Amino acid sequence: MSVTTPAVPREPLTAEEQRLRIEDLLKNIGMNVTDIEEDFANYLYNMLGRSLTSEPYYHYKALSYAVRDRLMKLWKQTWASYNKSDKKKAYYLSMEFLIGRSLTNNLLNLGIEHKAEAAMYQLGLALENIEEAEIDAGLGNGGLGRLAACFMDSCATLKLPVMGYGLRYEYGMFKQLIQNGHQIEAPDHWLGYDSYPWEFQRREYTRVVRFGGVSRPYRDHQTGHLSVHWENTEEVLAVPYDVPIPGYQNGIVNTLRLWSAQATEVFNFSEFNKGSYFEAVSSKAEAENITMVLYPNDASENGKELRLRQQYFLVSASLQDVVAQWLEHHGRDFREFAKHNVFQLNDTHPSLAVAELMRILVDDNGLGWDEAWAITSNCMAYTNHTLLPEALERWSVKLFQKLLPRLLDIIYEINARFLKQVSMKWPGDNNRLRDMSIIDEHQNVRMAYLAIVGSFSVNGVAALHSQLLKDGLFNDFFQLWPWKFNNKTNGVTQRRWIASSNPGLRALLADTIGEGWITQLDQLAGIEKELGNADFRSRWSAVKRQNKQRLAELVARDTGVHFNPDAMFDVQVKRMHEYKRQLLNLLHVIHLYSRIKRGDTANWTNRCVLIGGKAAPGYVTAKNIIKLINNVADIINNDPEVGDKLKLAFIPNYRVSVMEVIAPGTDLSEQISTAGKEASGTGNMKFMMNGAVTIGTLDGANVEILEAVGEDNFFLFGLKTPEVADLRRSYRPQDYIDRDHNLQCVMGLLESGHFNRFEPGLFDDLIAGIKSSTDPWMTLADFTSFVDAQQRAADAYRDHDRWTTMSIINSARSGMFSTDRTISQYNDEIWKLKPVGE
């Protein structure tokens, strides 16, 4: 019988010994092929209980966990480096972060995509199939959220201490289905019923967010100071989930913190015992509704209330989080707070941050109003993303009084002090006082005005947009504070939009100019020297055709329409809205169809038109446009006389992973909004980087794209912004119909019901809208110019050498449209952060 020797008792490890021990253990997490293969197998077999024959989704999860392990060490080091010193930090507050899929991007930024591919190959698996199994994260809707995701990527790549704050929506906006041509909204349960492999719950940083109740003033009998208590409130827990955001092969992993709403109690036990089962769990359901779905339909009062709850939940939890970190290191000494912290408000949605920081400083930490305002107004910065007055949020005072009575008190006080300042600048100008008041004459809170008043920086997102803000929408504020206003033209990250989504182009660029462009996009200018290189041009064309073949396969799979890769791929994908003028694009498609039916096909250019985008559930006109697109497509695609001359498809459920296929395969990029309506656009930049040529108006960032590539490499059309304003007073759409035979043919087909034979009257409202003198988008005014520009594009496409030259030049001159440039400007001119290591 053997005797086991008992373990020798020893002293517990000291904190330093623990740290060193962990570091030693972490050294075993390797980056070579065998290490990745072993960790993948361990997660697949031992954690997930699956095998190599399981469906690709489980392979995706196992590989994601293995990659996440490799991110974790760098993530902890980055977090420690940001917090061990008094580095200034920035916080990006956004209601959306449209990050899409993460596996491919994380492999790229860690520099192990080829090793992961080899590891999977050795196990008989294809990395591409594993990557395809990942569901797009439903944390955003369109350009606003995708921009925020690109920003986070660039902040990490530039080694800037920036933390993102958003909401962890359980359901995305919606999954778009097309039934009988109509948009049908289905739940987008992107999180599924198991864990999201890229997030870590950090329950220890849970914050409490309050709603409702009453705001009561009290006077301290000892000091005589007046204070306000927010009482009898409903409390909701904000539980954080952290997502790693790695920089490109630089050892930096930043943090995106997403808040999930949870009830303070799972259910009311006393109600349960009394038999009131519904009431027992109702508070839990009401609390969790806050982060249940992205963009609830706010056509109803309930929808408006939920949206305001979401916005306050985001800013309150995030600001409490930042202030808690400050208190941990500095106590209640806030004198240096504004020097060490800056908050970037991504559009009007987080505007309540101004009032909430005042509440935290004044109510929770006892600062005087003037001291708190000096701090708040020197650490808030506001980005505006729209020129449409109807898109600038306004919430009723009545709703504020119900949900956020203490915040309303603070907003009233901010407004009173602000209007005093306005009155001193313009004595006796009551009209200006009315126009600039944060509270409008209808008793609504103007959220954009709150953001402007409370921020030290206000920026637009394209040169034209920023100028129009100063000249028009915010002119009064510009006259008062001209130094606040600046421009930061948007961008996109080339790491996702070329290096990851266009591997063929990445390989060609690497062979030609190296890979420095992955972090310095202006190095793409080097390929312009290859315009006379026949081998380079041939490879460029081959890459484009391969990408078009991949896009054609996607279109066939999702729509049943077959695109010929030899035809021009003419694409417009973006949120469905009248000002983006998908309807103008469709009128041109109908014009081409009319030409074919009339036999006018001399010097014809075969064209495949792809349109995609979601319409807000309550936006009837946008949904009718989707229906019309599908009806027109049904006629065109089933007409033998049309054949391959023209195809039209509407791609359902447009999302990031779909755009990653669309952008590389596009020839002609449609950016055709009414001049003066689009703030910037970022799809135009993704297409340009990938060698598409733009057809567009002088709107948003199109202006800067045109300046970069020149008129010979851009198809310009349409009214300019001042011309739109001038024409508005005397706009008569019928005049444009009367003098353009092509437009008469198009309108004749629409008005005859040719595209809705069995649905009479279905499109009457759309037709009446574009024929109305009050049409704000002036669709028919730009029709003739648009058709002429499209003909120039068709002629250019038939000249293969000319089109290849235009394609190369567009990509070569896209350098300024990287978010690395955008973020560098934010940092140099607004945030003033020091990168890690400096």
Secondary structure as GFF3:
##gff-version 3
##sequence-region A 1 838
A	DSSP	alpha_helix	15	26	.	.	.	ID=ss1
A	DSSP	alpha_helix	33	42	.	.	.	ID=ss2
A	DSSP	pi_helix	43	47	.	.	.	ID=ss3
A	DSSP	alpha_helix	56	83	.	.	.	ID=ss4
A	DSSP	beta_strand	89	93	.	.	.	ID=ss5
A	DSSP	alpha_helix	103	110	.	.	.	ID=ss6
A	DSSP	alpha_helix	113	122	.	.	.	ID=ss7
A	DSSP	alpha_helix	127	132	.	.	.	ID=ss8
A	DSSP	alpha_helix	143	157	.	.	.	ID=ss9
A	DSSP	beta_strand	162	167	.	.	.	ID=ss10
A	DSSP	beta_strand	175	179	.	.	.	ID=ss11
A	DSSP	beta_strand	182	186	.	.	.	ID=ss12
A	DSSP	beta_strand	200	201	.	.	.	ID=ss13
A	DSSP	three_ten_helix	203	205	.	.	.	ID=ss14
A	DSSP	beta_strand	207	211	.	.	.	ID=ss15
A	DSSP	beta_strand	214	219	.	.	.	ID=ss16
A	DSSP	beta_strand	226	231	.	.	.	ID=ss17
A	DSSP	beta_strand	234	246	.	.	.	ID=ss18
A	DSSP	beta_strand	253	263	.	.	.	ID=ss19
A	DSSP	alpha_helix	269	273	.	.	.	ID=ss20
A	DSSP	alpha_helix	277	288	.	.	.	ID=ss21
A	DSSP	three_ten_helix	289	291	.	.	.	ID=ss22
A	DSSP	alpha_helix	301	330	.	.	.	ID=ss23
A	DSSP	alpha_helix	337	340	.	.	.	ID=ss24
A	DSSP	beta_strand	341	346	.	.	.	ID=ss25
A	DSSP	alpha_helix	353	359	.	.	.	ID=ss26
A	DSSP	pi_helix	360	364	.	.	.	ID=ss27
A	DSSP	alpha_helix	369	376	.	.	.	ID=ss28
A	DSSP	beta_strand	380	383	.	.	.	ID=ss29
A	DSSP	three_ten_helix	389	391	.	.	.	ID=ss30
A	DSSP	beta_strand	394	396	.	.	.	ID=ss31
A	DSSP	alpha_helix	397	403	.	.	.	ID=ss32
A	DSSP	alpha_helix	405	425	.	.	.	ID=ss33
A	DSSP	alpha_helix	430	436	.	.	.	ID=ss34
A	DSSP	beta_strand	444	446	.	.	.	ID=ss35
A	DSSP	alpha_helix	447	454	.	.	.	ID=ss36
A	DSSP	beta_strand	457	460	.	.	.	ID=ss37
A	DSSP	alpha_helix	463	468	.	.	.	ID=ss38
A	DSSP	pi_helix	469	473	.	.	.	ID=ss39
A	DSSP	alpha_helix	475	480	.	.	.	ID=ss40
A	DSSP	three_ten_helix	482	484	.	.	.	ID=ss41
A	DSSP	beta_strand	485	487	.	.	.	ID=ss42
A	DSSP	alpha_helix	494	494	.	.	.	ID=ss43
A	DSSP	pi_helix	495	500	.	.	.	ID=ss44
A	DSSP	alpha_helix	503	513	.	.	.	ID=ss45
A	DSSP	three_ten_helix	516	518	.	.	.	ID=ss46
A	DSSP	three_ten_helix	521	530	.	.	.	ID=ss47
A	DSSP	alpha_helix	534	559	.	.	.	ID=ss48
A	DSSP	beta_strand	568	573	.	.	.	ID=ss49
A	DSSP	three_ten_helix	578	580	.	.	.	ID=ss50
A	DSSP	alpha_helix	582	598	.	.	.	ID=ss51
A	DSSP	beta_strand	607	612	.	.	.	ID=ss52
A	DSSP	alpha_helix	620	637	.	.	.	ID=ss53
A	DSSP	three_ten_helix	643	645	.	.	.	ID=ss54
A	DSSP	beta_strand	646	651	.	.	.	ID=ss55
A	DSSP	alpha_helix	656	662	.	.	.	ID=ss56
A	DSSP	three_ten_helix	663	665	.	.	.	ID=ss57
A	DSSP	beta_strand	668	671	.	.	.	ID=ss58
A	DSSP	alpha_helix	683	689	.	.	.	ID=ss59
A	DSSP	beta_strand	693	696	.	.	.	ID=ss60
A	DSSP	alpha_helix	702	709	.	.	.	ID=ss61
A	DSSP	three_ten_helix	711	713	.	.	.	ID=ss62
A	DSSP	beta_strand	715	716	.	.	.	ID=ss63
A	DSSP	alpha_helix	721	727	.	.	.	ID=ss64
A	DSSP	three_ten_helix	728	730	.	.	.	ID=ss65
A	DSSP	alpha_helix	733	738	.	.	.	ID=ss66
A	DSSP	alpha_helix	741	751	.	.	.	ID=ss67
A	DSSP	alpha_helix	764	771	.	.	.	ID=ss68
A	DSSP	three_ten_helix	780	782	.	.	.	ID=ss69
A	DSSP	alpha_helix	783	798	.	.	.	ID=ss70
A	DSSP	alpha_helix	800	812	.	.	.	ID=ss71
A	DSSP	three_ten_helix	815	817	.	.	.	ID=ss72
A	DSSP	alpha_helix	819	826	.	.	.	ID=ss73
A	DSSP	pi_helix	827	831	.	.	.	ID=ss74
###
